[in-house]
């Protein structure tokens, strides 16, 4: 029992999230980040927390978030994500189907004041 408690503590200290990443805008102070408790795979539904942050007081609007895979000069998306706001600028995203292995993107389109921009979070699907 002590060993199990020790191992659980160790796992917690290593970070609870199997997948995470962030990207910041060059044009504004806005950053987008995601965290997932499970690895993303091509075989099952993915779920992640999406957060937008900003140094400015200006209100942020999440315009659209989707999955995209660029393949050469072409590309394809996936089925629509389910996006539920859980707090200001914080979203629970489900129905994330990365339907094949390879390099994917979470595309996050936001609006702040006059600026509308898409931030791209790269996701590598390995299995
Ligand atoms: Cu593809």
Backbone and ligand atoms as CSV (ligand in chain L), in Angstrom:
chain,resi,resn,atom,element,x,y,z
A,1,UNK,N,N,0.837,-1.219,0.000
A,1,UNK,CA,C,0.000,0.000,0.000
A,1,UNK,C,C,0.862,1.257,0.000
A,2,UNK,N,N,1.928,1.219,0.794
A,2,UNK,CA,C,2.811,2.387,0.821
A,2,UNK,C,C,3.441,2.626,-0.548
A,3,UNK,N,N,3.792,1.510,-1.207
A,3,UNK,CA,C,4.423,1.641,-2.518
A,3,UNK,C,C,3.440,2.254,-3.519
A,4,UNK,N,N,2.180,1.794,-3.458
A,4,UNK,CA,C,1.172,2.338,-4.378
A,4,UNK,C,C,0.993,3.834,-4.147
A,5,UNK,N,N,0.909,4.221,-2.883
A,5,UNK,CA,C,0.750,5.646,-2.562
A,5,UNK,C,C,1.956,6.433,-3.074
A,6,UNK,N,N,3.119,5.857,-2.907
A,6,UNK,CA,C,4.337,6.527,-3.377
A,6,UNK,C,C,4.292,6.711,-4.897
A,7,UNK,N,N,3.905,5.630,-5.607
A,7,UNK,CA,C,3.865,5.697,-7.070
A,7,UNK,C,C,2.824,6.697,-7.546
A,8,UNK,N,N,1.667,6.734,-6.890
A,8,UNK,CA,C,0.631,7.699,-7.271
A,8,UNK,C,C,1.138,9.120,-7.060
A,9,UNK,N,N,1.812,9.325,-5.955
A,9,UNK,CA,C,2.379,10.645,-5.675
A,9,UNK,C,C,3.405,11.042,-6.714
A,10,UNK,N,N,4.221,10.077,-7.109
A,10,UNK,CA,C,5.245,10.336,-8.121
A,10,UNK,C,C,4.600,10.706,-9.450
A,11,UNK,N,N,3.559,9.946,-9.822
A,11,UNK,CA,C,2.865,10.240,-11.074
A,11,UNK,C,C,2.262,11.640,-11.043
A,12,UNK,N,N,1.670,12.006,-9.903
A,12,UNK,CA,C,1.055,13.335,-9.784
A,12,UNK,C,C,2.119,14.414,-9.926
A,13,UNK,N,N,3.290,14.177,-9.336
A,13,UNK,CA,C,4.327,15.202,-9.379
A,13,UNK,C,C,4.916,15.338,-10.778
A,14,UNK,N,N,4.807,14.297,-11.583
A,14,UNK,CA,C,5.313,14.364,-12.954
A,14,UNK,C,C,4.361,15.124,-13.873
A,15,UNK,N,N,3.181,15.449,-13.379
A,15,UNK,CA,C,2.224,16.191,-14.180
A,15,UNK,C,C,1.088,15.291,-14.583
A,16,UNK,N,N,-0.127,15.780,-14.418
A,16,UNK,CA,C,-1.305,14.953,-14.619
A,16,UNK,C,C,-1.661,14.816,-16.087
A,17,UNK,N,N,-1.085,15.645,-16.940
A,17,UNK,CA,C,-1.584,15.696,-18.311
A,17,UNK,C,C,-0.723,14.889,-19.266
A,18,UNK,N,N,-1.368,14.001,-19.999
A,18,UNK,CA,C,-0.684,13.167,-20.975
A,18,UNK,C,C,-0.286,13.977,-22.199
A,19,UNK,N,N,-1.116,14.958,-22.528
A,19,UNK,CA,C,-0.852,15.793,-23.704
A,19,UNK,C,C,-1.100,17.246,-23.327
A,20,UNK,N,N,-0.203,18.133,-23.708
A,20,UNK,CA,C,-0.432,19.555,-23.477
A,20,UNK,C,C,0.444,20.361,-24.425
A,21,UNK,N,N,0.046,21.598,-24.644
A,21,UNK,CA,C,0.834,22.471,-25.492
A,21,UNK,C,C,0.230,23.857,-25.509
A,22,UNK,N,N,0.998,24.818,-25.999
A,22,UNK,CA,C,0.465,26.174,-26.098
A,22,UNK,C,C,1.148,26.909,-27.249
A,23,UNK,N,N,0.471,27.951,-27.695
A,23,UNK,CA,C,1.024,28.797,-28.755
A,23,UNK,C,C,0.541,30.221,-28.497
A,24,UNK,N,N,1.395,31.185,-28.785
A,24,UNK,CA,C,1.037,32.584,-28.574
A,24,UNK,C,C,1.045,33.344,-29.895
A,25,UNK,N,N,0.196,34.358,-29.955
A,25,UNK,CA,C,0.081,35.184,-31.147
A,25,UNK,C,C,1.286,36.103,-31.310
A,26,UNK,N,N,1.655,36.391,-32.545
A,26,UNK,CA,C,2.656,37.420,-32.814
A,26,UNK,C,C,2.023,38.800,-32.858
A,27,UNK,N,N,0.697,38.840,-33.051
A,27,UNK,CA,C,0.012,40.113,-33.263
A,27,UNK,C,C,-0.590,40.681,-31.976
A,28,UNK,N,N,-0.981,39.816,-31.069
A,28,UNK,CA,C,-1.621,40.256,-29.825
A,28,UNK,C,C,-0.947,39.536,-28.655
A,29,UNK,N,N,-1.434,39.779,-27.454
A,29,UNK,CA,C,-0.863,39.077,-26.288
A,29,UNK,C,C,-1.623,37.793,-25.974
A,30,UNK,N,N,-2.438,37.345,-26.932
A,30,UNK,CA,C,-3.275,36.164,-26.692
A,30,UNK,C,C,-2.477,34.874,-26.888
A,31,UNK,N,N,-2.673,33.933,-25.966
A,31,UNK,CA,C,-2.120,32.590,-26.106
A,31,UNK,C,C,-3.256,31.581,-26.019
A,32,UNK,N,N,-3.099,30.466,-26.706
A,32,UNK,CA,C,-4.041,29.348,-26.622
A,32,UNK,C,C,-3.282,28.143,-26.095
A,33,UNK,N,N,-3.924,27.374,-25.212
A,33,UNK,CA,C,-3.275,26.167,-24.702
A,33,UNK,C,C,-4.300,25.060,-24.550
A,34,UNK,N,N,-3.804,23.828,-24.588
A,34,UNK,CA,C,-4.683,22.680,-24.390
A,34,UNK,C,C,-4.028,21.711,-23.419
A,35,UNK,N,N,-4.866,20.954,-22.734
A,35,UNK,CA,C,-4.397,19.901,-21.825
A,35,UNK,C,C,-5.352,18.730,-21.940
A,36,UNK,N,N,-4.784,17.527,-22.042
A,36,UNK,CA,C,-5.601,16.320,-22.100
A,36,UNK,C,C,-5.095,15.313,-21.076
A,37,UNK,N,N,-6.003,14.655,-20.409
A,37,UNK,CA,C,-5.606,13.671,-19.399
A,37,UNK,C,C,-5.205,12.345,-20.031
A,38,UNK,N,N,-5.571,12.138,-21.302
A,38,UNK,CA,C,-5.230,10.883,-21.985
A,38,UNK,C,C,-4.475,11.195,-23.270
A,39,UNK,N,N,-3.679,10.234,-23.719
A,39,UNK,CA,C,-3.005,10.389,-25.004
A,39,UNK,C,C,-4.035,10.467,-26.131
A,40,UNK,N,N,-3.777,11.304,-27.108
A,40,UNK,CA,C,-4.605,11.321,-28.311
A,40,UNK,C,C,-4.198,10.148,-29.201
A,41,UNK,N,N,-5.171,9.432,-29.734
A,41,UNK,CA,C,-4.886,8.367,-30.702
A,41,UNK,C,C,-5.892,8.465,-31.844
A,42,UNK,N,N,-5.589,7.741,-32.918
A,42,UNK,CA,C,-6.506,7.733,-34.062
A,42,UNK,C,C,-7.676,6.784,-33.818
A,43,UNK,N,N,-7.645,6.053,-32.698
A,43,UNK,CA,C,-8.617,4.981,-32.488
A,43,UNK,C,C,-9.792,5.363,-31.604
A,44,UNK,N,N,-9.625,6.431,-30.800
A,44,UNK,CA,C,-10.727,6.761,-29.889
A,44,UNK,C,C,-10.932,8.260,-29.786
A,45,UNK,N,N,-12.076,8.632,-29.245
A,45,UNK,CA,C,-12.424,10.037,-29.092
A,45,UNK,C,C,-11.437,10.731,-28.159
A,46,UNK,N,N,-10.997,11.898,-28.558
A,46,UNK,CA,C,-10.144,12.711,-27.700
A,46,UNK,C,C,-10.953,13.778,-26.987
A,47,UNK,N,N,-10.425,14.206,-25.842
A,47,UNK,CA,C,-11.059,15.266,-25.065
A,47,UNK,C,C,-9.949,16.159,-24.516
A,48,UNK,N,N,-10.156,17.467,-24.568
A,48,UNK,CA,C,-9.132,18.349,-24.005
A,48,UNK,C,C,-9.752,19.638,-23.467
A,49,UNK,N,N,-9.012,20.231,-22.539
A,49,UNK,CA,C,-9.366,21.554,-22.022
A,49,UNK,C,C,-8.636,22.578,-22.868
A,50,UNK,N,N,-9.369,23.556,-23.354
A,50,UNK,CA,C,-8.798,24.619,-24.168
A,50,UNK,C,C,-8.898,25.933,-23.407
A,51,UNK,N,N,-7.776,26.666,-23.338
A,51,UNK,CA,C,-7.781,27.944,-22.623
A,51,UNK,C,C,-7.208,29.036,-23.501
A,52,UNK,N,N,-7.836,30.203,-23.429
A,52,UNK,CA,C,-7.292,31.405,-24.048
A,52,UNK,C,C,-6.865,32.347,-22.941
A,53,UNK,N,N,-5.684,32.930,-23.063
A,53,UNK,CA,C,-5.245,33.919,-22.079
A,53,UNK,C,C,-4.800,35.170,-22.812
A,54,UNK,N,N,-4.848,36.302,-22.094
A,54,UNK,CA,C,-4.442,37.566,-22.687
A,54,UNK,C,C,-3.944,38.497,-21.592
A,55,UNK,N,N,-2.975,39.344,-21.923
A,55,UNK,CA,C,-2.516,40.347,-20.961
A,55,UNK,C,C,-3.419,41.574,-20.994
A,56,UNK,N,N,-4.219,41.660,-22.027
A,56,UNK,CA,C,-5.070,42.833,-22.201
A,56,UNK,C,C,-6.412,42.618,-21.510
A,57,UNK,N,N,-7.072,43.726,-21.180
A,57,UNK,CA,C,-8.410,43.637,-20.564
A,57,UNK,C,C,-9.490,43.402,-21.612
A,58,UNK,N,N,-9.123,43.544,-22.875
A,58,UNK,CA,C,-10.122,43.426,-23.924
A,58,UNK,C,C,-10.717,42.028,-23.944
A,59,UNK,N,N,-12.003,41.995,-24.178
A,59,UNK,CA,C,-12.711,40.725,-24.161
A,59,UNK,C,C,-12.279,39.832,-25.324
A,60,UNK,N,N,-12.176,38.551,-25.055
A,60,UNK,CA,C,-11.829,37.569,-26.083
A,60,UNK,C,C,-13.084,36.812,-26.492
A,61,UNK,N,N,-13.177,36.515,-27.767
A,61,UNK,CA,C,-14.259,35.685,-28.265
A,61,UNK,C,C,-13.663,34.488,-28.983
A,62,UNK,N,N,-14.104,33.308,-28.612
A,62,UNK,CA,C,-13.704,32.116,-29.364
A,62,UNK,C,C,-14.643,32.014,-30.559
A,63,UNK,N,N,-14.099,32.201,-31.751
A,63,UNK,CA,C,-14.918,32.205,-32.965
A,63,UNK,C,C,-15.141,30.775,-33.450
A,64,UNK,N,N,-14.052,29.984,-33.474
A,64,UNK,CA,C,-14.165,28.614,-33.971
A,64,UNK,C,C,-12.971,27.794,-33.509
A,65,UNK,N,N,-13.191,26.535,-33.245
A,65,UNK,CA,C,-12.075,25.614,-33.007
A,65,UNK,C,C,-12.372,24.336,-33.781
A,66,UNK,N,N,-11.373,23.868,-34.529
A,66,UNK,CA,C,-11.553,22.622,-35.269
A,66,UNK,C,C,-10.222,21.883,-35.398
A,67,UNK,N,N,-10.301,20.677,-35.917
A,67,UNK,CA,C,-9.108,19.863,-36.169
A,67,UNK,C,C,-8.806,19.897,-37.655
A,68,UNK,N,N,-7.523,19.924,-37.976
A,68,UNK,CA,C,-7.131,19.987,-39.382
A,68,UNK,C,C,-5.870,19.159,-39.595
A,69,UNK,N,N,-5.823,18.444,-40.711
A,69,UNK,CA,C,-4.608,17.740,-41.103
A,69,UNK,C,C,-4.197,18.228,-42.477
A,70,UNK,N,N,-3.004,18.837,-42.542
A,70,UNK,CA,C,-2.466,19.296,-43.820
A,70,UNK,C,C,-1.741,18.130,-44.475
A,71,UNK,N,N,-2.105,17.796,-45.724
A,71,UNK,CA,C,-1.444,16.697,-46.440
A,71,UNK,C,C,-0.998,17.242,-47.784
A,72,UNK,N,N,0.275,17.594,-47.879
A,72,UNK,CA,C,0.774,18.228,-49.095
A,72,UNK,C,C,0.087,19.567,-49.289
A,73,UNK,N,N,-0.407,19.814,-50.519
A,73,UNK,CA,C,-1.102,21.068,-50.787
A,73,UNK,C,C,-2.569,21.006,-50.390
A,74,UNK,N,N,-2.999,19.813,-50.002
A,74,UNK,CA,C,-4.389,19.643,-49.627
A,74,UNK,C,C,-4.463,19.350,-48.138
A,75,UNK,N,N,-5.641,19.154,-47.672
A,75,UNK,CA,C,-5.812,18.827,-46.268
A,75,UNK,C,C,-7.234,18.416,-46.019
A,76,UNK,N,N,-7.481,17.997,-44.815
A,76,UNK,CA,C,-8.850,17.632,-44.453
A,76,UNK,C,C,-9.066,17.861,-42.974
A,77,UNK,N,N,-10.293,18.033,-42.628
A,77,UNK,CA,C,-10.639,18.222,-41.236
A,77,UNK,C,C,-11.128,16.932,-40.623
A,78,UNK,N,N,-11.930,17.081,-39.599
A,78,UNK,CA,C,-12.569,15.957,-38.930
A,78,UNK,C,C,-14.002,16.375,-38.670
A,79,UNK,N,N,-14.741,15.536,-37.985
A,79,UNK,CA,C,-16.122,15.911,-37.675
A,79,UNK,C,C,-16.121,17.062,-36.672
A,80,UNK,N,N,-17.219,17.799,-36.581
A,80,UNK,CA,C,-17.242,18.979,-35.696
A,80,UNK,C,C,-16.963,18.599,-34.240
A,81,UNK,N,N,-16.224,19.465,-33.574
A,81,UNK,CA,C,-15.951,19.279,-32.147
A,81,UNK,C,C,-17.153,19.745,-31.339
A,82,UNK,N,N,-17.281,19.183,-30.147
A,82,UNK,CA,C,-18.264,19.720,-29.196
A,82,UNK,C,C,-17.500,20.620,-28.227
A,83,UNK,N,N,-17.862,21.890,-28.184
A,83,UNK,CA,C,-17.144,22.883,-27.392
A,83,UNK,C,C,-18.099,23.476,-26.364
A,84,UNK,N,N,-17.784,23.287,-25.085
A,84,UNK,CA,C,-18.635,23.790,-24.004
A,84,UNK,C,C,-17.816,24.750,-23.141
A,85,UNK,N,N,-18.295,25.979,-22.985
A,85,UNK,CA,C,-17.612,26.940,-22.110
A,85,UNK,C,C,-17.808,26.524,-20.661
A,86,UNK,N,N,-16.710,26.435,-19.916
A,86,UNK,CA,C,-16.802,26.039,-18.509
A,86,UNK,C,C,-16.403,27.179,-17.571
A,87,UNK,N,N,-15.746,28.190,-18.101
A,87,UNK,CA,C,-15.327,29.374,-17.343
A,87,UNK,C,C,-14.966,30.419,-18.394
A,88,UNK,N,N,-14.756,31.692,-17.984
A,88,UNK,CA,C,-14.355,32.687,-18.993
A,88,UNK,C,C,-13.082,32.248,-19.723
A,89,UNK,N,N,-13.168,32.171,-21.047
A,89,UNK,CA,C,-12.016,31.794,-21.897
A,89,UNK,C,C,-11.496,30.386,-21.636
A,90,UNK,N,N,-12.369,29.523,-21.128
A,90,UNK,CA,C,-11.979,28.144,-20.832
A,90,UNK,C,C,-13.076,27.205,-21.349
A,91,UNK,N,N,-12.658,26.167,-22.076
A,91,UNK,CA,C,-13.615,25.316,-22.784
A,91,UNK,C,C,-13.291,23.840,-22.586
A,92,UNK,N,N,-14.342,23.051,-22.483
A,92,UNK,CA,C,-14.220,21.590,-22.476
A,92,UNK,C,C,-14.542,21.126,-23.895
A,93,UNK,N,N,-13.557,20.525,-24.549
A,93,UNK,CA,C,-13.728,20.127,-25.947
A,93,UNK,C,C,-13.765,18.605,-26.031
A,94,UNK,N,N,-14.845,18.071,-26.582
A,94,UNK,CA,C,-14.993,16.621,-26.768
A,94,UNK,C,C,-15.297,16.332,-28.231
A,95,UNK,N,N,-15.460,15.066,-28.532
A,95,UNK,CA,C,-15.677,14.591,-29.902
A,95,UNK,C,C,-14.507,14.969,-30.812
A,96,UNK,N,N,-13.288,14.875,-30.256
A,96,UNK,CA,C,-12.077,15.155,-31.030
A,96,UNK,C,C,-11.604,13.846,-31.659
A,97,UNK,N,N,-11.953,13.666,-32.920
A,97,UNK,CA,C,-11.590,12.426,-33.621
A,97,UNK,C,C,-10.433,12.706,-34.590
A,98,UNK,N,N,-9.236,12.302,-34.167
A,98,UNK,CA,C,-8.063,12.369,-35.048
A,98,UNK,C,C,-8.080,11.047,-35.822
A,99,UNK,N,N,-8.632,11.063,-37.007
A,99,UNK,CA,C,-9.012,9.814,-37.660
A,99,UNK,C,C,-7.867,9.092,-38.358
A,100,UNK,N,N,-6.676,9.678,-38.372
A,100,UNK,CA,C,-5.519,8.966,-38.925
A,100,UNK,C,C,-4.235,9.422,-38.243
A,101,UNK,N,N,-3.205,8.589,-38.350
A,101,UNK,CA,C,-1.908,8.924,-37.756
A,101,UNK,C,C,-1.270,10.055,-38.533
A,102,UNK,N,N,-0.441,10.841,-37.844
A,102,UNK,CA,C,0.300,11.901,-38.508
A,102,UNK,C,C,0.161,13.231,-37.793
A,103,UNK,N,N,0.554,14.275,-38.509
A,103,UNK,CA,C,0.595,15.618,-37.922
A,103,UNK,C,C,-0.759,16.308,-38.074
A,104,UNK,N,N,-1.371,16.619,-36.965
A,104,UNK,CA,C,-2.649,17.329,-36.933
A,104,UNK,C,C,-2.460,18.719,-36.346
A,105,UNK,N,N,-3.516,19.524,-36.483
A,105,UNK,CA,C,-3.538,20.849,-35.863
A,105,UNK,C,C,-4.868,21.029,-35.142
A,106,UNK,N,N,-4.808,21.635,-33.965
A,106,UNK,CA,C,-6.021,22.237,-33.386
A,106,UNK,C,C,-5.981,23.697,-33.824
A,107,UNK,N,N,-6.967,24.102,-34.622
A,107,UNK,CA,C,-7.006,25.485,-35.110
A,107,UNK,C,C,-7.974,26.278,-34.237
A,108,UNK,N,N,-7.454,27.314,-33.615
A,108,UNK,CA,C,-8.243,28.113,-32.667
A,108,UNK,C,C,-8.399,29.526,-33.230
A,109,UNK,N,N,-9.606,29.824,-33.686
A,109,UNK,CA,C,-9.863,31.169,-34.226
A,109,UNK,C,C,-10.513,32.010,-33.132
A,110,UNK,N,N,-9.885,33.130,-32.807
A,110,UNK,CA,C,-10.420,33.997,-31.755
A,110,UNK,C,C,-10.527,35.417,-32.288
A,111,UNK,N,N,-11.246,36.235,-31.529
A,111,UNK,CA,C,-11.354,37.646,-31.871
A,111,UNK,C,C,-11.096,38.462,-30.616
A,112,UNK,N,N,-10.267,39.484,-30.754
A,112,UNK,CA,C,-10.016,40.427,-29.669
A,112,UNK,C,C,-10.029,41.817,-30.274
A,113,UNK,N,N,-10.995,42.633,-29.839
A,113,UNK,CA,C,-11.187,43.962,-30.418
A,113,UNK,C,C,-11.289,43.836,-31.938
A,114,UNK,N,N,-10.382,44.472,-32.683
A,114,UNK,CA,C,-10.460,44.455,-34.147
A,114,UNK,C,C,-9.723,43.274,-34.762
A,115,UNK,N,N,-8.988,42.539,-33.932
A,115,UNK,CA,C,-8.139,41.467,-34.470
A,115,UNK,C,C,-8.847,40.129,-34.443
A,116,UNK,N,N,-8.889,39.488,-35.612
A,116,UNK,CA,C,-9.367,38.111,-35.683
A,116,UNK,C,C,-8.218,37.279,-36.237
A,117,UNK,N,N,-7.910,36.187,-35.552
A,117,UNK,CA,C,-6.703,35.444,-35.901
A,117,UNK,C,C,-6.919,33.966,-35.572
A,118,UNK,N,N,-6.213,33.106,-36.301
A,118,UNK,CA,C,-6.248,31.674,-35.996
A,118,UNK,C,C,-4.904,31.242,-35.440
A,119,UNK,N,N,-4.905,30.670,-34.254
A,119,UNK,CA,C,-3.696,30.109,-33.641
A,119,UNK,C,C,-3.693,28.610,-33.886
A,120,UNK,N,N,-2.525,28.074,-34.164
A,120,UNK,CA,C,-2.417,26.658,-34.525
A,120,UNK,C,C,-1.599,25.894,-33.492
A,121,UNK,N,N,-2.234,24.891,-32.909
A,121,UNK,CA,C,-1.571,24.015,-31.938
A,121,UNK,C,C,-1.266,22.692,-32.632
A,122,UNK,N,N,0.020,22.338,-32.826
A,122,UNK,CA,C,0.342,21.092,-33.507
A,122,UNK,C,C,0.159,19.874,-32.601
A,123,UNK,N,N,-0.388,18.810,-33.161
A,123,UNK,CA,C,-0.617,17.566,-32.430
A,123,UNK,C,C,-0.084,16.410,-33.289
A,124,UNK,N,N,0.819,15.614,-32.753
A,124,UNK,CA,C,1.291,14.439,-33.486
A,124,UNK,C,C,0.534,13.211,-33.002
A,125,UNK,N,N,-0.151,12.537,-33.926
A,125,UNK,CA,C,-0.887,11.309,-33.589
A,125,UNK,C,C,-0.018,10.122,-34.009
A,126,UNK,N,N,0.427,9.353,-33.021
A,126,UNK,CA,C,1.423,8.304,-33.282
A,126,UNK,C,C,0.828,6.911,-33.442
A,127,UNK,N,N,-0.384,6.720,-32.939
A,127,UNK,CA,C,-0.969,5.379,-33.095
A,127,UNK,C,C,-2.481,5.448,-33.240
L,1,CU,CU,CU,-4.915,12.794,-43.284
